[in-house]
Amino acid sequence: MAGSADISDPAVLRDFRFRMARFRQQTAAALDGAPTALSRTIDLLRFEAGPRWKKELGRRQEQYAEARRKWLEAEAEVKAKGQRGQVDRASAADEHRDMLRAQRRCEEAEEKIRAVRTWLARLDGDGKDLLARCREQDLAIQDLSAKAILRLDAMLDALDEYQRRTAGPA
């Protein structure tokens, strides 16, 4: 042999071999699930999140239209009563604030719809490249870990053989 090793406990190598095999299984399971996870995410965006936010935008636009109508009515009321000297209210600030809040909620829904479209485009385009890289990494990990396990098995067999020879006849 080219060198010698001081192995005080071969159980350490056995434990390492066990952990390597478990790592190999776990990475295979994780990387095998990548296409399914990508497909699920695309479906969620396309068939759930997108339609839900479009529906929500419609609802919020109706609320904005109603808030705007109330604000315009309140503005007209304030002007009309102010000209006649019958001031019940000084301004339509409450209605204006409600209208602006409804407008912000519409903008938020529009932003969510843009985000859904952006992520769908990214996942449709970049997702396939990402899956290819996942497959490449999975193959590399499986190949290298299989070689490492075989090498550990050979080392353990050599250690067992050495221990049998050095222990001598019983």
C-alpha positions as CSV (number, residue, x, y, z in Angstrom):
1,M,0.0,0.0,0.0
2,A,1.1,3.5,-0.7
3,G,0.3,4.9,2.7
4,S,-1.3,3.8,6.0
5,A,-4.3,4.9,7.8
6,D,-5.0,5.0,11.5
7,I,-8.6,3.9,11.7
8,S,-9.4,3.5,15.4
9,D,-13.1,2.8,14.7
10,P,-14.4,1.5,11.3
11,A,-17.9,2.4,12.5
12,V,-17.1,6.0,11.5
13,L,-16.8,4.9,7.9
14,R,-20.0,2.8,8.1
15,D,-21.8,5.8,9.5
16,F,-20.4,8.1,6.7
17,R,-21.5,5.5,4.1
18,F,-25.0,5.4,5.6
19,R,-25.2,9.2,5.6
20,M,-23.9,9.4,2.0
21,A,-26.6,6.9,0.9
22,R,-29.3,8.9,2.7
23,F,-28.0,12.1,1.1
24,R,-28.2,10.5,-2.3
25,Q,-31.9,9.4,-1.7
26,Q,-32.9,12.8,-0.4
27,T,-31.4,14.8,-3.2
28,A,-32.9,12.4,-5.7
29,A,-36.3,12.9,-4.1
30,A,-36.0,16.7,-4.0
31,L,-34.7,17.0,-7.6
32,D,-37.2,14.5,-8.9
33,G,-40.0,16.7,-7.5
34,A,-38.8,19.9,-9.2
35,P,-40.8,19.4,-12.4
36,T,-43.9,18.7,-10.4
37,A,-43.4,21.7,-8.2
38,L,-42.8,24.0,-11.2
39,S,-45.9,22.6,-12.9
40,R,-48.0,23.1,-9.7
41,T,-46.8,26.7,-9.4
42,I,-47.6,27.5,-13.0
43,D,-51.1,26.0,-12.6
44,L,-51.6,27.9,-9.4
45,L,-50.7,31.2,-11.1
46,R,-52.6,30.5,-14.3
47,F,-55.8,29.0,-13.0
48,E,-56.1,30.3,-9.4
49,A,-54.2,33.5,-8.6
50,G,-54.7,35.1,-12.0
51,P,-58.5,34.7,-12.2
52,R,-58.9,35.5,-8.5
53,W,-57.1,38.8,-8.9
54,K,-59.0,39.7,-12.1
55,K,-62.2,39.1,-10.2
56,E,-61.0,41.1,-7.2
57,L,-60.0,43.9,-9.5
58,G,-63.5,44.1,-11.0
59,R,-65.0,44.1,-7.5
60,R,-62.6,46.9,-6.4
61,Q,-63.3,48.9,-9.5
62,E,-67.0,48.8,-8.6
63,Q,-66.1,50.0,-5.1
64,Y,-64.0,52.8,-6.5
65,A,-66.8,53.9,-8.8
66,E,-69.2,54.0,-5.9
67,A,-66.8,55.9,-3.7
68,R,-66.2,58.4,-6.5
69,R,-69.9,58.9,-7.1
70,K,-70.4,59.6,-3.4
71,W,-67.5,62.0,-3.4
72,L,-68.9,63.9,-6.4
73,E,-72.3,64.0,-4.8
74,A,-70.8,65.3,-1.5
75,E,-68.8,67.9,-3.4
76,A,-71.9,69.1,-5.2
77,E,-73.8,69.2,-1.9
78,V,-71.1,71.3,-0.2
79,K,-71.0,73.8,-3.1
80,A,-74.8,74.1,-3.4
81,K,-75.4,74.5,0.3
82,G,-72.4,76.8,0.7
83,Q,-73.8,79.2,-1.9
84,R,-77.1,79.3,-0.1
85,G,-75.5,79.8,3.3
86,Q,-76.8,76.4,4.6
87,V,-73.5,74.9,5.6
88,D,-74.1,71.5,7.1
89,R,-70.7,70.2,6.2
90,A,-67.5,72.1,5.5
91,S,-66.1,69.6,2.9
92,A,-66.3,66.2,1.3
93,A,-63.0,65.2,2.7
94,D,-64.3,61.9,4.2
95,E,-65.7,60.8,0.8
96,H,-62.5,61.9,-0.9
97,R,-60.4,59.9,1.5
98,D,-62.6,56.8,0.9
99,M,-62.3,57.3,-2.9
100,L,-58.5,57.5,-2.7
101,R,-58.4,54.4,-0.5
102,A,-60.6,52.5,-3.1
103,Q,-58.3,53.8,-5.9
104,R,-55.2,52.4,-4.0
105,R,-56.9,49.1,-3.6
106,C,-57.6,49.0,-7.4
107,E,-53.9,49.8,-8.0
108,E,-52.9,47.0,-5.6
109,A,-55.0,44.5,-7.5
110,E,-53.6,45.7,-10.8
111,E,-50.1,45.2,-9.4
112,K,-50.9,41.7,-8.3
113,I,-52.2,40.9,-11.8
114,R,-49.0,42.3,-13.3
115,A,-46.9,40.2,-10.9
116,V,-48.9,37.0,-11.9
117,R,-48.2,37.7,-15.6
118,T,-44.6,38.4,-14.9
119,W,-44.0,35.2,-13.0
120,L,-46.0,33.2,-15.5
121,A,-43.7,34.5,-18.3
122,R,-40.6,33.9,-16.3
123,L,-41.6,30.4,-15.3
124,D,-42.7,29.5,-18.8
125,G,-39.3,30.7,-20.2
126,D,-36.7,30.2,-17.5
127,G,-38.4,27.2,-15.9
128,K,-37.5,24.8,-18.6
129,D,-33.8,25.9,-18.3
130,L,-34.0,25.5,-14.6
131,L,-35.4,22.0,-14.9
132,A,-32.6,21.1,-17.3
133,R,-30.1,22.3,-14.8
134,C,-31.8,20.3,-12.0
135,R,-31.7,17.2,-14.1
136,E,-28.0,17.7,-14.8
137,Q,-27.2,18.2,-11.1
138,D,-29.3,15.2,-10.2
139,L,-27.3,13.0,-12.6
140,A,-24.0,14.4,-11.3
141,I,-25.0,13.8,-7.7
142,Q,-26.3,10.4,-8.4
143,D,-23.1,9.4,-10.3
144,L,-20.6,10.9,-7.9
145,S,-22.4,9.6,-4.8
146,A,-22.7,6.1,-6.3
147,K,-19.0,6.1,-6.9
148,A,-18.3,7.4,-3.4
149,I,-20.5,4.6,-1.9
150,L,-18.7,2.0,-3.9
151,R,-15.4,3.4,-2.8
152,L,-16.5,3.4,0.9
153,D,-17.7,-0.2,0.5
154,A,-14.3,-1.3,-0.9
155,M,-12.6,0.5,2.0
156,L,-14.9,-1.2,4.6
157,D,-14.3,-4.6,3.0
158,A,-10.5,-4.0,3.1
159,L,-10.7,-2.9,6.7
160,D,-12.8,-6.0,7.6
161,E,-10.3,-8.2,5.9
162,Y,-7.4,-6.5,7.7
163,Q,-9.1,-6.9,11.0
164,R,-9.7,-10.6,10.4
165,R,-6.0,-11.1,9.5
166,T,-4.6,-9.1,12.4
167,A,-6.9,-10.7,14.9
168,G,-5.4,-14.0,14.1
169,P,-6.8,-17.4,14.8
170,A,-9.0,-17.6,17.8
